[in-house]
Amino acid sequence: MSGPLDGGRDHGGPEDLPGAVPRIPGPRAAGDDLSPPDVLPSPPPHRVLKSLLGAWALAACSAEETAAVEEHLTGCAPCADEALRLRDAVGLLHTDRDLDLDPLLRSRVLENCLGRRPARIPVPAWAGAYDAETARLDALLRDIGDAEWHAPVRLKWFDGEEKVSRRTTVAGVIGHLMSTDGLVASALGLGDPAGPDAPASPAERTELLWGSGERPATRSVRVPWREQSHALVRTVSFAGHGVERLSVPYGDFALPLQDAMLDRAFECWVHADDIAAAVDYPYEPPAGAHLHHMIDLAARLLPEALAARRRAGLASPARGLVTAGSPGRSLHLEVEGAGGGHWYISLDSPAAVGDPDHAVAQIALDAVEFCQLVAGHVPPADAAAGQEGDREAVRDVLFAAASLSRL
């Protein structure tokens, strides 16, 4: 099957004809032996190289494309700036880098948005604090891991004579907030998460929830709590003028809706701070305007709290009863810092009017410290307050402030 040693051709074939082309070409020269072309290929145009910047930042270009892009970047400042921005953005996509950003970044962005961007349906001013504090707490809850929902949290309050506490978990705290918010939801005609026959007392409702076999023990409680808070804000926003006077029962007392929403905002902040301490998460006080409204609510509740302690034999007797609406013996409450101000607390009758000309004592303390006292987190005897005047009046008001706390 093979021909002779001269390549397998028979003599006298057509290939032997003068000028014939051999059927099998000879060996090619090596690449290194080739002479370079006289004209180099032109680089891709600017628009092509610019379109490759994204792929270059993702390291998805071929070697030739990478070389062309990088050579182009040395001479094109706009593309070089764009390439740096794209490369920095790609760096954020790496899953192995530390994404533990400043924990306060979310709250600062949220606070800025709440302060600058008007809602499509305006939230009433008296519900703004609740809207902000539930949003801040939700941001905290989004940041914690599954295991931290089981972190122990000790809730503290003042029972009238001494500081007491109750141990629960992060999930238990959210259940407690949802249960008590249910009082407002029920007053607005929304569904009560504790059920139609649930007691009105916040403490009894919470114990009922914690003792139930159906209580959520994990982060699953976050979604119904957040949906309920959204529903409350949405409902009061659409309700119109006059809804703020709707009565919300708390068992042995009641609050108008606008005060109940402030009360819920205050408790949301206090318990968010409890959660933050349990999971080692930085947490800031409310915005100054919201803090001021919370302090004002506590100051307005102090005369009745003082009268209740007097009826229980826990406060000194009244010294100078006056007719309702008349100025009477007063204590000057000076709260310093963001959200602070001056209040005059009637000492002898809830119906009397606090008046600077009738002040017999003064208390001065920081805004957050006053709120910690009202929350029952600081015993009244330990409150670092500047005091002046009638010592008995000072003591009575400090203990009345602490007695505003509850589970």
C-alpha positions, 0 to 999 in steps of 0.5 A, spaced: 500 500 500 505 504 500 509 507 494 517 507 493 521 511 498 521 518 494 514 519 497 510 514 494 509 517 487 509 513 481 514 516 476 511 519 470 504 521 475 501 528 474 505 531 479 512 530 475 509 535 470 513 541 470 510 547 474 505 542 478 503 543 485 505 537 490 499 533 493 503 533 500 506 540 502 512 541 505 514 542 513 512 549 515 517 554 518 517 555 526 513 561 529 519 564 531 522 564 525 516 568 522 518 575 521 513 580 525 508 584 520 510 591 518 503 594 521 501 592 528 493 591 529 490 597 532 487 597 539 480 596 540 476 603 540 474 607 546 467 605 547 469 597 546 474 598 552 469 602 556 464 597 555 469 591 558 470 595 565 465 591 568 468 585 566 475 587 568 473 589 575 470 582 576 476 579 573 472 576 567 476 578 561 480 574 557 488 575 557 488 579 551 482 584 553 485 585 560 491 587 557 488 592 552 483 595 558 489 596 563 493 599 557 487 604 556 486 606 563 493 609 563 491 614 558 484 615 560 482 618 566 475 618 566 475 610 565 480 609 570 476 613 575 470 608 573 474 602 573 476 604 581 469 605 583 467 598 580 473 595 583 471 597 590 464 595 589 466 588 587 470 588 593 463 589 597 461 582 594 466 578 597 463 573 602 469 572 606 470 579 608 468 582 614 461 585 613 460 587 621 459 595 619 458 600 624 452 598 628 449 605 629 449 606 621 442 603 620 439 607 626 443 614 623 440 612 616 433 611 619 433 617 623 435 621 617 430 618 613 424 619 618 427 626 619 427 628 611 422 624 607 415 625 608 410 619 608 405 619 603 400 618 609 402 623 614 403 619 621 400 624 626 405 627 631 403 624 637 404 617 633 411 619 631 415 616 637 412 609 636 413 609 629 420 611 630 422 606 636 418 600 633 423 601 626 429 602 630 428 596 634 426 592 628 433 594 625 436 591 631 432 584 631 434 584 623 442 584 626 442 579 631 443 571 629 438 565 631 442 563 637 441 571 640 433 570 640 434 565 646 439 570 650 437 571 657 434 578 658 432 581 665 426 585 665 426 590 671 421 595 674 419 598 681 413 595 685 411 601 689 416 599 695 422 595 691 426 594 685 423 587 682 425 583 676 423 577 671 427 573 667 425 572 660 429 571 653 429 576 647 423 572 644 420 573 650 421 581 650 418 581 643 412 577 645 411 582 651 411 588 647 406 585 642 401 582 648 401 589 651 401 593 644 394 589 643 391 593 648 391 599 643 390 594 637 383 592 641 381 599 642 382 601 635 378 595 633 384 591 630 385 583 632 388 582 639 394 577 639 392 575 646 385 573 644 378 576 645 378 574 653 385 576 655 385 581 661 387 588 660 392 588 665 399 588 661 402 584 667 397 579 666 397 579 659 404 577 659 404 572 664 398 569 660 403 569 654 409 566 657 405 561 660 402 559 654 404 552 650 403 556 644 408 562 645 413 563 640 420 561 643 424 564 637 425 569 632 418 567 629 415 572 633 418 578 630 414 578 624 407 578 627 410 583 632 412 588 626 406 587 622 402 589 628 406 595 629 405 597 622 397 596 622 397 600 629 401 606 625 397 605 619 390 605 622 391 611 626 394 615 620 388 614 616 383 615 622 383 622 622 382 628 627 379 626 634 382 619 634 387 621 639 382 622 644 380 614 644 380 611 651 385 605 651 384 601 658 390 598 662 386 594 667 386 599 673 387 605 669 386 608 662 390 613 657 387 617 651 390 614 645 395 619 644 398 618 651 398 610 650 402 611 643 407 615 647 407 609 653 408 604 648 414 608 644 417 609 651 416 601 653 419 599 646 425 603 647 426 601 654 426 594 652 430 595 646 435 597 650 434 591 655 435 587 649 441 591 646 445 590 653 443 582 653 446 581 646 452 587 646 449 591 641 450 599 642 443 602 642 442 610 642 436 614 646 430 616 642 431 623 638 430 629 642 423 631 640 420 624 642 424 623 648 421 630 650 414 627 649 415 621 653 418 625 659 412 630 658 407 624 659 411 621 665 411 628 668 403 629 667 402 622 670 406 624 676 401 627 680 396 621 680 401 616 681 403 621 688 396 621 690 395 613 689 401 612 693 398 617 698 392 613 698 396 606 700 400 610 705 406 610 702 407 617 701 407 623 706 400 626 707 397 632 703 399 639 706 395 644 702 389 642 699 386 647 693 380 647 689 381 643 682 385 648 677 388 652 682 395 653 683 398 649 689 404 646 692 409 644 687 416 641 685 420 644 680 422 638 675 428 640 671 430 635 666 437 636 662 440 634 656 436 632 649 429 632 650 429 635 657 425 641 660 422 644 666 415 641 669 412 643 675 409 637 679 403 638 683 404 635 690 397 635 694 392 634 689 392 631 682 387 636 680 391 642 682 396 646 677 403 646 678 406 653 679 413 656 679 410 661 685 408 655 689 415 651 688 417 648 695 423 643 692 427 642 686 429 636 682 435 636 677 437 630 673 439 628 666 433 626 661 435 619 660 437 618 667 430 620 669 427 615 664 431 610 667 428 612 673 421 612 670 422 605 667 424 602 674 431 601 672 434 605 677 431 605 684 429 612 687 434 612 692 439 611 688 437 616 683 443 621 682 439 627 682 440 634 684 435 636 690 433 642 693 428 644 698 423 640 702 426 633 702 420 629 703 417 632 697 423 630 693 423 623 696 415 622 694 416 625 687 422 620 686 418 614 688 412 616 685 416 616 678 419 609 679 412 607 681 410 609 674 414 602 671 411 596 671 412 589 667 
